Amino acid sequence: REFSFDLNEGSWIALDVSPDGETIVFDFLGDLYTMPISGGEATQITEGMQFDSQPRFSPDGKKVVFISDASGGEGVWTIDLSSEDMEKKQITKGKSNEYQSPEWAPDGKYIIASKNSPGNHKIWMYHVDGGSGTALVKEPGNLRMTEGAFSPDGRYVWFSRRSGTWQYNASMPQYQIATYDRETGDITTQGSRYGSTFRATPSNNGKWLVYGTRHDEHTGLVIRDLKTGSERWLAYPVQHDDQESRASRDVLPGISFTPDDKFVVASYGGKIWKIPTEGGDAIEIPFNVKGTIELGPELDFEYPISDSEEFTITQIRDAVPSPDGKMVAFTALNEVYTMEFPNGTPKKLVNLDETQAQPVWSPDGKWIAFVTWQPEGGKVYKVRSNGRNLTQLNKDNGVYQEPVWSNDGKRIVLVNGDSEGFRNATQRTAFRGTSNLVWLSADGSADNFIAYSNGRSNPHFVKGNDRIFLSSFNGLTSIRWDGTDEKEHLKVQGSPAPGSSFSPRASWIRMAPEGDQALAQLGYDLYVVTVPKVGGDAPTIRVGGSSSFPTEKLTDIGAQFPAWGWDANNIHWSIGNAHIRYSLEDAEAYEDSVKAAKEMEKKKKEEAKDSDEDDEEKEEDAEEKSEDKKEKKKDEGYQPLEKRIEVQAKRDTPEGMIVLRGATAITMNGDEIIRNADILVENNRIKNVGARGSFEIPSGAEIMDMSGKTIVPGFVDTHAHFRHPVNLHRGQFWSYLTNLAFGVITTRDPQTATTDVLTYGDLVDAGELLGPRVYSTGPGVFSSENIKNLEHAQDVLKRYSSYYNTKTIKMYGAGNREQRQWIIEAAREQELMPTTEGSLDFKENLTQVIDGYPGHEHSFPVFPLYKDVVDLVAFSNTAYTPTLLVAYGG
């Protein structure tokens, strides 16, 4: 798509005046333009889908430095205005960092820019001829430095400072201007206004300093006499600042003194102005910009709502293999099922009107234990694997999770909590620091206290070892049955996402039933790691890169509910309603066969060099090689066994016909309002709406008098975070009832954090829960995915299109521009409708609109917005959900 425009106003325009005072350079919707200082028609100097911004002239006026994501990630670039082809040059390296606030040193040999390196932005200095540059300041880590500007003699760098990047419900002040002394390294704060101080801009003669500040609800420019310190307003109000959000294009757009220091040129009110430094009215510099922006293709898919009598449930949960590996037990619609794996038929284990979860097999395979919840409290049951002899084991009132049998099958260890706390919890779970580790007799008993959980969970055992193993974000540990003698065994960390210093830690680690391996989950990926016995501090194993001990990644699309097979060879996990079994032995055998084939191919090549093959043999050999290459392209490596477990449920569809008669109907068909209306509903569909008597009423239809009422279509909430109870579900969900009470009959949760919503949606469809029609994006796609390429993006999005069936995704700031483009390309291929997180980042917001993302959550942080942005968003058909409760700076 192409968005063409012919405009004389713009939003958030950063500009600079050339050293000779003849030309203005400015950014406009991601491209750079120049025009005479007197105004007029702008000349475009950069173009394309990349986003170019924040231009500044070099001291000789021949070049412009700016920020661009032309490489796929942000960087500092220059463009040579004096060269015939306007040569561009990237000054910085890599794609993983964010940059802003570029500026030239007075000698023209160096450039400064703010870079997150990683963490909070610091000012870095680069030589124009190359090198990796250096940070002027590295500590403290929470110091953020932006809007760098040199004093005329080059000794000082003026900048805006704050602690951290942003904060919710920000209170003033947020920023203050400061100077960095390039000779001594000292930082001196130079502002102290309640409304913050920012965008320090020194005059060319060193006499004046202009900066921005908030006063009441508006932003203004203040001019300071640097000799006397006296200050006065230069212009008020001007462009509203961006200090409550990330200010990714600075707190205020770039401004500039004219070379003679008689005027300050700035953009506000959608226009460009020349403000006299001695006082007086600002003079408009008229401009006109004609241009075209290339946009990504529009995504617009339709998803019909089925009226089928039955549906296949979307998610199985808590699937675990039997000790002999022939069966799996799992939950579906919060009931326990068993099935011969992989070719059996799912069978409900017991008929029990309680929420059921987390089945586990006894070591001999004869019993299955599981936990339940109902409003009166939680229970622990055991039952024969054929569904007979159901027995309640707990004697105390409580809520129970994560049961596991001891090696001898005589005891069951669980995480235990308070029923009342769980019943009344408004958060996703009540297990918040007060949970206990307890054990029950396998024949039933009162709770036997082991230890406070202290964030530890996932109790399990290893053959030949009576210690209780546990995991947390701090790693794998074990304790005795009395909770003492805690030992640390392992920590597992992943690789930091590009541009970040944070190494994610495994959220779940489980030792193999025997041997020296453990299964670890980081995000949605599973790894098998070696657990060395080293004594002393627990070793840290890094996955997803180089590691000190053997590790192996098992997943490409992702996994949930991981479990070891009892033979320590097979590993199980589920995703959506699919169950997967991964054989370590088969995977190793496959790798060995590939290695052997490569060795044989190498040997054939060596033999061919030493032999005089005739032309026919060579031709045959060439054909064989060609076929081999084709086979290699088809080879996708070892593939674990995957089976869709299809549990059918009856769809809860009302039956019958009813006519709602006599109300005032607001139809949402334009401004149509029908008084004394007839509304015909058949089963779950509105069949007809019109004035009373305007259509035939089917015989047998019930007529309900609605005189004096007003009827509107049910509301659709497209941004509704429900924060469902997780793992162990609590039954009827108060938030669903509240939404129905206020007339919200369809909801979409953009970013659910967990996949529990899939089961909740199934429960509503089946009539097991009363609630609105449930749509969601499932968990967001974050930068922690560290998308490597388009193929990787396709794999990640298959979770949503093929397994979760969400139809939509939430792209939550998932990396640099290139990575975000891979994600939307994969979404288009898989017919997923992506929405985006606003992220308090107006630059990122605009690039997402340009790339074709069809949805935007939360408000644009910059205001006011003018026709450039308004027309662009309207042309793109972006669905904008401003969420007034989360307004950021907007």
Summary of the structure (lengths in Angstrom):
residues: 890
radius of gyration: 32.5
end to end distance: 28.4
largest distance: 99.5
contacts: 2961
relative contact order: 0.09
helix: 14%
strand: 40%
